[in-house]
Amino acid sequence: MTSSKTPSAALSYKDAGVDIDAGDALVERIKPLAKKTMREGVLAGIGGFGALFEVPKRYQEPVLVSGTDGVGTKLKLAFEWNMHDTVGIDLVAMSVNDVLVQGAEPLFFLDYFACGKLDVDTAAAVVGGIARGCELSGCALIGGETAEMPGMYPAGEYDLAGFAVGVVEKSKILTGADVKPGDVVLGLASSGVHSNGFSLVRKCIERAESAGTLPALLDGKPFKQALMEPTRLYVLNVLAALSAHPIKALAHITGGGLLENIPRVLPEGTAAHLVKGSWPKTELFTWLQATAGIDDFEMNRTFNNGIGMVVVIDAAHAAACAATLRAAGETVYEIGRIAARGDAAAVLVR
């Protein structure tokens, strides 16, 4: 007995919402960007099922250091303001700055870009930022994944994740174990909010918009640019300082701010006593604090508050280390000292 039903029309992957041709077009746009990031050790990069990398032979006892992160709700502003060219730098910075903290040189980076419908121009702008971040960090962009998943993300939105692998000589791993009372805490200026605290930032924007008090400029930059300024890449300058000075510990000031991140690199029984006012408070952070109506404690555990990387070093070497970092282009402040820890918190700002 034969069926009287009319056969359904054939369905392609594109009909289901996945455009393979768009994905191929993006790969072709990415290839020249990735090529600019190539460095020693890359054996095979973008295009294969897996990327190949050889650890540089100058390392006698190489230890691999890995890190992964995303950009968080800062992406919501990128979508709203159509500013996609710098969030890729944020993505790289969040991972390579973390790897740096253990004294490692970032070797290579992989990204994951996921969306509901692939817009090649938007994705290319994002990956262009990723490639730029890698280039500025001496890190090769050797692979990644673009996932087009209809129904998973609202139109015009995407998510990002990044993965960095670095290497450090085993004898030069920074553990913070030899940090002691009297050591100097140097603070390296941030470029702005970086990539943490944006759930609160967005609430501040909503509050200011409702009140009609959004500033046109912050720290001499248009408001949107000031907030979207990408995370500073400390890698090359700090690696140069590490090779010249006996740095004991580094702390990347991310989620949790100064109060939560500095203790991660301090040995038991020590604390960091930071001096309030030893680094300037920018218009950006002044506006955020006033708009949110929060105290200094909450500011220091939510935002980097102007300090994106902390260096701990013996007092005898602090001035020379700061001079090296300044000569390389960093803005450096002596923001405190290490002390014996009593009953107080591991970080005090007073």
N, C-alpha and C positions, 0 to 999 in steps of 0.2 A: 504494500500500500504506500503510495507516495504522498508526501506532505504538500499541502496547498499554500504553505507560508512562503512569502517572498524572502529570498536570502537577504540578510543584513549587509549593508555596505561594509567594506573592509575598513578597519581602523589601523592607523599608523601610530607610531610612538609620538609623532608631532601632534596628531589629533588628541592624544592623551595629555598633551601639555609639555612634552619634552622635545626641544629642538636640537637635534644632534648637529645640524649644520651651524647653528649659533655657537655651540660648544667648540666646534672645530675652528670657527672664525676667531673665537677668543684665544685659543691656544696659539694661533698664528700671530695674534697681536702681542701675546705675552713673550714669545720666544726672543725677540730682540731686546726686550727689557731684562729678561733673565740673563741674557748673554753678557750684559754690562757688569753683572755681579760675579762672573766667574773668577776663580782664584786657584792657587795651588791646591791639589788634592782632588779636584773634581774629575772623575773618570767618565761619568755619564750622568746627564742631567735630565731636563724636561723631555718627555716623549716616551720614555720607557715605562715598564711596569713598576720599576723601582730605580731610584737614583743611587749611583755608586760614588763613594768618597773614600780617599785614602788619607789616613792620618799623616800629617807632615813628618818627615823623617828626622827633623831636628829635635823631636821630643824623645827623650830616653826612656821615660816611664810614663807614657800618656794615660791620663784618666779622662774618660768622657763625662761631660756634664750636660744634662738635658733640662729643658724648660718648656712649658706650654702655657698659653694664656689666650685671652680674647680682648675685645675692645669694650665690651659691656654696653650700657645704655647710652653711651656717647653716640652710638650708631643711630639712636632715635633722632638726634639733632642733625646728623648727616642726612637722614631721609627727609626730614622736615625742611631743611635749608638747602638741600641739593648740593652738599659739599662732601664729595667722595674722594678727593685726591690726597687727603692727608691721613685718613683713618688707617691706611695700610702702614704708614710709618709708625703709628701708635701700636699696631699689631706686632711689628718687629721689635720695637723698643721694649715692650712689656716682657718679652721672653729673653732677648739678648742682654738687657740690663740685669735680669735675674741671674743668668748664667755667669755674667761678669763678676757678680758678688763673691763667687768662690774662686776668683782669680783666673777664670777660664777665658780663652780667646774663642769667640763664636766662629764655628766653621761653616755650618750650613743651616738653611731654614726651609721649612715646608709650610704651605698655607692650606686652609680649608675654607672655601667660599660656598655658602649654601643659600639658595633662593627658591622662590616659587616659580618664577619665570625669568629666564636669563636675559638681561639687557646687556648687550656686549659693550656698549660705551661706558656704562656704569661700572661693570666688572673690570674693564680695562683700566679705568681711572683708579679703582681700588688697588688692583695688582701693580699698577705703576707706582703707587705709594709704597707698596711692599718692596718692590725692587729698589726703590730709592733708599728705603730704610736699610736694606741689606747692603747696598753699595756704600752707604755712610758708616756701616759697621764692619766693613771688610769681610762680610759674610755672604756666602753663595746661596742664591735662590735656586735650588736644584730640583724642586718638585712641588706638587700640591694636588688638590682635588677641587673641581668645580661640580657641585651637586645641584641639579635642577629638579625640584620636588614639588610639583603642582599641589596646591592645597595645604602645604606645610607653612607657608609664609604669606602674609598679606602682600598685595601688589606693591611693587616698589621697594620692598624691604629685603634684607639679607642678613646673614650672620657670618661672623669670621672667627676662626681659630688659627693659632700659629704654633709652630713647634721648632725649637732651636736646639742644636747640638754644638757644644763647644769642647775644648780640650785644655787641660792644665797639667803641667808637670807634677807628678805625685808629691814631690818634696815642696812644692810651692802652693799647694791648696790652702786657701784662706779659711781658717776655722774659727778665728777669734779667740782661740784658747789662751793666747799670751797677752790678751788685753788686760791692763791693770790700772788701778787708781792712779790718776795723774796724767794719763794719756789724753791727748787733745782730740776733740771731735770737730772735724771740718765739715761744713755743709756746702754742697754744690747746688747752685741755683737751679730751680726748675724753669721750664718754659711756660708754665701755666698750670692748669688743673691736671694735665696729663690725661690719664684714662680711668681715674677712680673718683667716686663720689658724684657721678652724674645723675643718679636718681634724685639726690638732693639739689643738684644744680638745676635740673629741669623743674623741680618744685619752686625754686627761687625765680626762675624765668616766668612761670605761670603767675606767681604772686605779683611780680613787678608789672607784668602785662595787664593784670586786672586793675592795678593801681595807677597805670599809666606812667610808671617811673623807670622804664627801661633806659639805661644810659646809652648814648650814641657811641661813646668811646670808653675803653678801659685800657689804661697804661699806653695811651696813644694809638691803639689799634681799634678798628671797627668792632663793635660788640661781638658779632658772630665770630669774627676771626680770632678774637682774644680767647673765646671759649673753645674753639676748635683747634687752636694751636697744638701741633702734635707733640707727643712725649719726647723729651730730649734724649738723644742717643749719647750715652756717656762712654761707650766702649773704647774707641781709639785713644781718647785723651787719658782715660783712667789706666788703660793697659800700658801706656807710655810712662805714667807715674809709677805704676807697679814695678816696672823694670828698673826704675831709678831710685826708688825709696822703699824703706821697710814698712810698708802699710800692713797693719795688723788685721783690719776688718773693714768690710764694706757693707752698707745696707741700702737697698733700693726702696725708696719711700713710695709704697703703693697703697692698696686698700688697708685701712687701719692707721694710716698716717705715720707721723713721727713716733707716737706713743706705742704702737703695736709692732713696728718693723725694726727699730733699733735693738730692742731686747733679743731679737732672734739671733743676733751675732755676738752677744755679750756672754762671757762665762758666768757661772753661778757665783753669787756674792758681789757682783758689780752692778753699777747703775750709771746711766748717763744723766748728768746735770746740765741742762741746756739753759742758756741765758736769754731770757725774753728781750727782744729788741736788738739782739746781736746780728740779725739779718733783717732787711727791710720788708715791710708788709706792703704788697702791691695793691693797686686800686682794685684789681680783680678779686683778691681774697678779702679785702675790706668790704667790697660790695656784697660778696656772698655771705659774710658773717652778719652784716647789718640786715640784709634781706631775710635771711633765715632766722635771725634773732637768737643765735646760739652763743654760748660762752667759749672762751679760749680752749678749754679742755675738749669740747666737742669738735672744734675746728681742727685741733691737732691730732685727733684720732679718726677724722673723716677725710681730710685733704692733706696733700704734701705741704701746704701752707707756704710754698716758696722754696722748699728744699727738696730736690728730687733724688739726691744720692748723698750718703753720709760716709765719710772716711775717718777711721780711727787710727791714730799713729802716735808714737812716742813724742813727747813734747820737744825733744831735742831735734827732731826731724820735721816737725810740723811746718815751720816757715818755708823750708826748702821745697817740701812737697806742694804746699799751696802755690809757691812761685812757679813750679813746673806746670801745674794745672792751669794757672792764670795765663801763662805764656802760650798754652795750647788753645786757649779760648774759653775756658771755664770761668764763671764768676764764683769765687770761693770766699766763704766767711768762716771764721773761727766761732763756733756756736756753743761750745761748752767743753766740759771735761768729764772724764770717767772718775767715779768715786766708789768707795766701798758702799755696798747696799745695806741699809738698815731695815727698818720696817716699812719704808716708803716704797712707792712704785719704782719700776726699773728705769723709767724715764721721768724726770721732773723738768718742767719748764717754768722758770721763775726769775 
